[in-house]
Amino acid sequence: MAQDTYTKRLWLEEDLADDLKWSMLVNKVLYSGKSKYQEVDLIDVGPFGKTLFLDGKVQSSEVDEWVYHELLVHPAMVMHPNPKTVFICGGGEGATAREVLRHKSVEKVVMVDIDKVVCDFCHAHLDENKAAFESPKLELINDDARTQLEGYPGKFDVIIGDLADPLDGGPCYQLYTQDFYQNVVLPKLNPGGIFITQSGPAGFLSCTEVFTCINATLRSVFPRVLPYTQHMPVFCDVWGWNLAVTDPALADLSSEEMDQRLAERVEGQMRFLDGHTFQGLCHINKTVRMRLESEQQIYTADCGRFIHGKGQAAKPAENGTDS
């Protein structure tokens, strides 16, 4: 059988729920391995191109990562009057730092990702992020984000949570807890500081997996939290972000003012985000709004919710014994 014919039969399945999975055509396996913390795969798949998987869950793809990262970074950055110092929790792919560094006011970016394997691999293989990894404004630390944020000298104007979703046995769950937000993030923000985090699936069927709980946890700490959502093709769902401000007035930025700040303060053009778009993303459908309003559960060290699947620490060891 010809190699090209055989390759067309290789499909990658991602479990979305106990009774739901979807498949992507494998064009080429670029890397497949395991770090101390998680399984790491970079695979050219279907219509999405180079796609990063951690513990079998899609993290980003080259065809739509720019949408995700524009929405993760720029709303918080332009709501802040003059962001100079930024801390990124996670972000090993390098795309969050890439977008932050587009802001002319930024003087220092500290990115802390626990997994050196992921950072080194993405630096080597994701060409669009190489310049960010090599920027003199970026300090990359491979360690626990909580430990580094707590101990880092000084405070930050913006703190960004670009972490993997809360996953049973994954490395990031503790960075979604009330304790982390209350006792680490909030004290490390400068006056008027802003915190933004990706918040998992946010469709009307999936929003209560983690999105509403992350929102409720942040609302228990910050005076105002702004949720917004956007469909992401590679995630096969609507995705959510939660933006938390220490000064509630900062979240009242008009669409015209957002457009002006984007034009004046950011190098290059936005491909997806503008003020009108952002206003639309904040108008969440009734079902999800009601579930946000009624959510009571708060993430704590002992109580939380996880997306479907298990991280490496929760999986049986390869010899068949429990990990």
RODREN-503490 format. One record per atom (N, C-alpha, C): residue in one letter; y, x, z. Coordinates in steps of 0.2 Angstrom, whole numbers, plus 5000, padded with zeros to 4 digits. Each point is the difference from the previous one (the first is absolute). Layout:
BEGIN
AYXZ
...
//
This chain:
BEGIN
M499450045000
M500649965000
M500650045000
A500549994996
A500650044999
A500449995007
Q500350065002
Q500450005006
Q500549955000
D500449994995
D500549955000
D499849935001
T499449984998
T499749945001
T499849995007
Y499750055003
Y499850005007
Y500649995005
T500550044998
T500650005004
T500349935001
K499949964995
K500349935000
K499649955005
R499450035002
R499649965005
R500150015007
L500550055001
L500150025007
L500649965003
W499849965005
W500549965003
W500150025008
L500650005002
L500150015007
L500249935004
E499649985005
E500149945004
E500450025006
E500549955001
E500450015007
E499849935003
D499850005006
D499949945004
D500749985003
L500149944999
L500649975002
L499949955006
A499449975001
A499849965005
A499250005000
D499749975005
D499350005001
D499749974994
D500449954997
D499749964994
D500450014994
L500450064999
L500450014995
L500150074998
K499950024994
K500150074998
K500349994993
W500350064997
W500250004993
W499850074998
S500050004993
S499750064997
S500550034995
M500050075000
M500550044995
M499650054996
L500150004994
L499750054995
L500250075002
V499550045001
V500150075002
V500150044993
N500650024999
N500150054994
N499850075002
K500250025006
K499850075002
K500150015007
V499550035003
V500150025007
V500350075001
L500650005003
L500450065000
L499950045006
Y499849965006
Y499850035006
Y499749955004
S499450035004
S499749955005
S499850055005
G500249985006
G499850055006
G500249965006
K499950045006
K500149975006
K500450065005
S500549975003
S500350055005
S499849985007
K500350035004
K499849995007
K500149935002
Y500549974997
Y500249935002
Y499849944996
Q499950024993
Q499949944996
Q499750024993
E499749964997
E499750014993
E500650004995
V500050054996
V500650004995
V499850004993
D500249964996
D499850004993
D500649994995
L500150044995
L500549994995
L499649984993
I500149944998
I499649984994
I500449974995
D499950014994
D500449974994
D499649934999
V500349955001
V499649935000
V500449954995
G499649964997
G500249954996
G500750004997
P500449955001
P500750004998
P500550045005
F499850025005
F500450035005
F500150085000
G499650034996
G500150075000
G499850045006
K500350065002
K499850035006
K500149965006
T499549995004
T500049965005
T499850035006
L500350005006
L499850035006
L499749955005
F499450025002
F499649965005
F499950045006
L500149975006
L499850035006
L499549955004
D499550035002
D499549965003
D499849944996
G500050014993
G499849954995
G500549944999
K500650015003
K500549954999
K500650034995
V500249964995
V500550024996
V500650025004
Q500450054999
Q500650025003
Q500649994995
S499950034994
S500549994995
S499750024993
S500349984995
S499950024993
S500650024996
E499950044995
E500650024997
E500449954996
V499649944998
V500449954996
V500549965005
D499849995006
D500549965004
D500250035007
E499850065001
E500250035007
E500850015000
W500450004995
W500750015000
W500349935003
V499749944998
V500249945003
V499950005008
Y499450025002
Y499950005007
Y500550055004
H500150064997
H500450055003
H500749985000
E500349974994
E500749985000
E500149955006
L499549955001
L500149955005
L499950035007
L499650055001
L499950035006
L500650045003
V500350034995
V500550055002
V500849974999
H500149984995
H500749994998
H500449945004
P499749945001
P500349955004
P500350035007
A499650045003
A500250035007
A500550054999
M499950044995
M500550054999
M500749984998
V500049954996
V500749974998
V500349965005
M499649975005
M500349965005
M500350045005
H499750065001
H500350055005
H500750034997
P500550005004
P500750024997
P500050074997
N499650055003
N500050074997
N499450045003
P499449984997
P499450045002
P499950074999
K500050045005
K500050074999
K499350035002
T499749975005
T499350035002
T499549945000
V499450024997
V499549954999
V499350035003
F499749965003
F499350025002
F499549954997
I499550034997
I499549964996
I499350015004
C499749945003
C499450005003
C499549994994
G499550054999
G499649994995
G500350034993
G499949964995
G500350024993
G499750064997
G499450025001
G499750064998
G500050004992
E500049954997
E500050004992
E500750034998
G500550005004
G500650034998
G500549964996
A499849944998
A500549954997
A500549975004
T499949995007
T500549985004
T500650055001
A499850065001
A500550065000
A500450004994
R499650004994
R500450004994
R500549954999
E499949945002
E500549955000
E500650015005
V499850025006
V500550025005
V500550054998
L499750054997
L500450064998
L500549984994
R499949944997
R500549984995
R500649985003
H500149995006
H500649985003
H500450075002
K500649994997
K500550065000
K500250025007
S500049955005
S500250025007
S499450035004
V499450004998
V499550035004
V500050075000
E500050035007
E500050075001
E499350035002
K499649955004
K499450025003
K499549954999
V499450014998
V499449965000
V499450035003
V499849975005
V499450025004
V499449954998
M499550034997
M499449964998
M499450025004
V499749965004
V499450025004
V499449964998
D499550034997
D499449974998
D499450045003
I499649965003
I499550035004
I499550044995
D499949984994
D499550034996
D500250054995
K499950065001
K500350064996
K499649994993
V499449985000
V499649994994
V500449964995
V500249945002
V500349954996
V500750034997
C500450035005
C500650034998
C499950064995
D499650045001
D499950064995
D499749974994
F499649955000
F499749984993
F500649964996
C500449965004
C500549964996
C500550054998
H500250055003
H500550054998
H499750044994
A499450015000
A499750044994
A499949954994
H499949945001
H499749954994
H500549954998
L500549985004
L500549954999
L500650034997
D500150014994
D500550044997
D500749975002
E500049935000
E500749975002
E500350015007
N499550035004
N500250015007
N500150075002
K499950054995
K500050075001
K500750025003
A500549984997
A500750025002
A500149985007
A499849945002
A500149985007
A499650045005
F499450024999
F499650055004
F500450065000
E500350024995
E500350075000
E500850005002
S500249945001
S500750005002
S500250045007
P500550045000
P500250035006
P500349955005
K500149944999
K500249955005
K499449975003
L499450014998
L499449975003
L499650055004
E499949985006
E499550035005
E499449965000
L499550034998
L499349975000
L499650025006
I499849965004
I499550025006
I499449964999
N499450035001
N499449975000
N499749995007
D500249945003
D499849995007
D500149935001
D499949985006
D500049935002
D500849985000
A500149944997
A500749984999
A500449995007
R499649965004
R500349995007
R500250065004
T499550055000
T500150065004
T500650034997
Q500150014994
Q500550044997
Q500749965000
L500049935000
L500649965000
L500350015007
E499549995005
E500250005007
E500350075002
G499750054997
G500250075002
G500650034996
Y500149974994
Y500550034996
Y500750005003
P500450064999
P500650005003
P500549964996
G500449965004
G500549964996
G499749934998
K500549964997
K499849934998
K500149994993
F499849944997
F500049994993
F500449944998
D500350004994
D500449944998
D499549944998
V499550034996
V499449954998
V499450035001
I499549965002
I499350025001
I499649954996
I499550034996
I499649964995
I499350015002
G499749945000
G499250005001
G499749994994
D499850054997
D499650004994
D499350025001
L499649955004
L499450025003
L499549954996
A499350035001
A499549954998
A500049945004
D499749954997
D500049935004
D499650015007
P500149965005
P499650005006
P499349984998
L499550055001
L499350004998
L499650025005
D499549965002
D499550025005
D499750074999
G500250055004
G499750064999
G500450054996
G500649974998
G500550044996
G500450045004
P500450044997
P500450055004
P500749975002
C500249944998
C500749985001
C500149945005
Y499549975002
Y500149945004
Y500550005006
Q500050065003
Q500550005006
Q500750014998
L500150014994
L500750014998
L500349934997
Y499649955002
Y500349934999
Y500149965006
T499950035006
T500049975006
T500749995003
Q500149955005
Q500649995004
Q500250065003
D499550045003
D500250065004
D500350054996
F499750014994
F500350054995
F500749984998
Y500149944998
Y500749974998
Y500550015006
Q499849985006
Q500449995006
Q500250075003
N499550045000
N500050065004
N500150074996
V499949994994
V500150064995
V500549994995
V499949954996
V500449994994
V500849985002
L500049955004
L500749985002
L500450055004
P499750045004
P500450055004
P500250064995
K499650014994
K500250054996
K500449984994
L500349945000
L500549984995
L500750015003
N500450034995
N500750015002
N500349935001
P500649995003
P500349935000
P500149984993
G499849934999
G500149974993
G499450024996
G499550035003
G499450034996
G499549944998
I499650014995
I499649954997
I499350034999
F499549955001
F499350025000
F499749954994
I499650034996
I499749964995
I499350024999
T499549955000
T499350014999
T499749964995
Q499550034996
Q499649964996
Q499649965004
S499849944998
S499749955005
S499449964997
G499750034995
G499349974998
G500149944996
P499449964998
P500049954996
P500449945003
A500449964996
A500549955002
A500049944996
G499449994997
G499949944996
G499949945005
F500049944997
F500049945005
F499349995003
L499550034996
L499350015003
L499950065004
S500350054999
S499950065004
S500550035005
C500649965001
C500550035004
C499850005007
T499649975002
T499850005008
T499550065001
E499850034995
E499550065001
E500450055005
V500650034997
V500450045004
V500849995000
F500249974994
F500750004999
F500449965005
T499749945002
T500449965005
T500050035007
C499450045001
C499950035007
C500550065000
I500150044995
I500450055000
I500749985001
N500249944996
N500749975001
N500149985007
A499549975003
A500149985007
A500150055005
T499650064999
T500150065004
T500750035000
L500250004994
L500750034999
L500549965003
R499949934999
R500549955003
R500050015008
S499550025003
S500050015007
S500450065002
V500250044996
V500350065001
V500750014998
F500149984993
F500750004997
F500349945000
P500750005000
P500449945000
P500049964993
R499850034995
R499949964994
R499550044995
V499649964997
V499550024996
V500049964993
L500050044995
L500149964993
L499350014996
P499649954999
P499450014996
P500249984993
Y499650044995
Y500149984993
Y499350024997
T499949974994
T499350014997
T500150004992
Q499550034997
Q500050014993
Q499350014998
H499849964994
H499350014998
H499950074997
M499450035002
M499950074997
M499350004997
P500050014993
P499449994996
P499450045003
V500150065002
V499450045002
V499749985006
F500449975004
F499849975007
F499649934999
C500149974994
C499749944999
C500349955005
D500650005002
D500349955004
D500750025001
V500449955003
V500750015002
V500050055006
W500550045000
W500050055005
W500649995005
G500050035006
G500649985004
G500350075003
W500649995002
W500450055004
W500449975005
N500150045006
N500449975005
N500550055002
L500649984999
L500650055002
L500349985006
A500150045005
A500249995007
A500750045001
V500549965002
V500750035001
V500250005007
T500350065002
T500350005007
T500649965001
D500450004994
D500649964999
D499949944996
P499949945002
P499949944996
P500449994994
A500750025001
A500449994994
A499950044994
L499650065001
L499850044994
L499649964995
A499649955002
A499549974996
A500449944996
D500749995001
D500349954996
D500450034994
L499750064997
L500350034994
L499949954994
S500649994997
S500049954994
S499650044994
S499849964995
S499750024994
S500550054996
E500649985000
E500550044997
E500150075003
E500049995007
E500150075004
E499450044999
M499449975000
M499450044998
M500150044994
D500249964995
D500050034993
D500550065000
Q500649995003
Q500550055000
Q499750065004
R499749995005
R499750065004
R499550044996
L499649964997
L499450034996
L500450044994
A500549984997
A500350034995
A500450065002
E500350005006
E500450055002
E499650065004
R499549985004
R499650045004
R499450034998
V499749974995
V499350024998
V500050044993
E499750054999
E499950044994
E499549964995
G500349984994
G499649974995
G500049925001
Q499649974996
Q500049925000
Q499449985003
M500149945004
M499449965002
M499749974994
R499350005001
R499649974994
R499949935002
F499949985007
F499849945002
F500549965004
L500350045005
L500449975005
L500850004998
D500349945001
D500749995001
D500149955005
G500749985001
G500149965005
G499849934999
H500049974994
H499849944998
H499249995002
T499650054997
T499350015002
T499849995007
F500450045004
F499950015007
F500149935003
Q500549974999
Q500149935002
Q499549954999
G499750014994
G499449964998
G499450015004
L499950075001
L499450025004
L500049985007
C500649995003
C500149985007
C499949925001
H500049964994
H499949935000
H499249995000
I499750005005
I499350005001
I499749925000
N499549994997
N499849934999
N499849975007
K500049935000
K500049965006
K499450025004
T499450004997
T499450025004
T500050065004
V500250054996
V500150075004
V500550005005
R500649974999
R500549995005
R499849975006
M499649944999
M499849975006
M499550045004
R499650044996
R499550045004
R500350065003
L500650034998
L500450055003
L500349975006
E500349945000
E500349965005
E499549995006
S499449984998
S499549985006
S499650065002
E500050064997
E499650055003
E500250025007
Q499450015004
Q500150015007
Q499750075002
Q499650034996
Q499650065002
Q500450064998
I500050045005
I500450075000
I499550055000
Y500150054996
Y499650065000
Y500150045006
T499450015003
T500050055006
T499450054999
A500050055005
A499550054999
A499349965000
D499949955004
D499449975001
D499949934996
C500549984996
C499949944997
C500450004993
G499749984995
G500350004993
G499649974995
R500250004994
R499649984994
R500050054995
F499450004996
F499950054995
F499949964993
I500250044995
I499849974994
I499250014999
H499849974994
H499350014999
H499850074999
G499450025002
G499750064999
G500050045007
K499750064999
K500050055006
K500250074998
G500450035004
G500150074999
G499450055002
Q500150064998
Q499550055001
Q499750005007
A500549995005
A499750015007
A499649945002
A500149944997
A499649955002
A499349994996
K499950044995
K499450004996
K499550035003
P499349984998
P499550045003
P500050074997
A499750045004
A500050074997
A499550014995
E500050054995
E499650004994
E499350015002
N499850025006
N499350015002
N499749935003
G500449954999
G499849935002
G500149995008
T500350045004
T500249995006
T500749975001
D500249975005
D500749985001
D500450065001
S500649994998
S500550055000
S500350005007
//
